[in-house]
Amino acid sequence: MKIAWTTTETLDQAKTLANLAIEKKLAVCAQISSPILSIYQWKGEIEESTEHRITFKLLKSNQEALQKLIIANHPYDTPQWVAANLSDVGDGYRTWAEG
C-alpha cells in the first residue's frame, strides 16, 4: 500500500479531489485535515497560507493513475504531490483496502 498527500486552497477544492479519487476507485480512503498553515518560498518570496491537506490511502497499482487524476484536476499551477510506501499495514485494513 501507499499513502500520498496534496494540499488545496479551499475545503471545497479538497472535497472535490477527494471525491474524484474515491469515485474513480483510485484511493481506498481520502482524509482532509484542515486548516493547516503552510510556509514556503514561491517566486523568490516567503509565502504563508492556510491550506487543506488531503491524505490518500491507495494500492500501489493505482499510484500513477491517481497522481495523473489529481494533477489534471488540481487548481494550483504546481500542486504538491508526495507519495510514500507503507511497510507496516494491519492485516484487516490491508484486506479491506484490497477489496
Sequence and secondary structure as in RCSB ss.txt:
>XXXX:A:sequence
MKIAWTTTETLDQAKTLANLAIEKKLAVCAQISSPILSIYQWKGEIEESTEHRITFKLLKSNQEALQKLIIANHP
YDTPQWVAANLSDVGDGYRTWAEG
>XXXX:A:secstr
 EEEEEEESSHHHHHHHHHHHHHTTS SEEEEEEEEEEEEEETTEEEEEEEEEEEEEE GGGHHHHHHHHHHH S
SSS   EEEE S   HHHHHHHH 
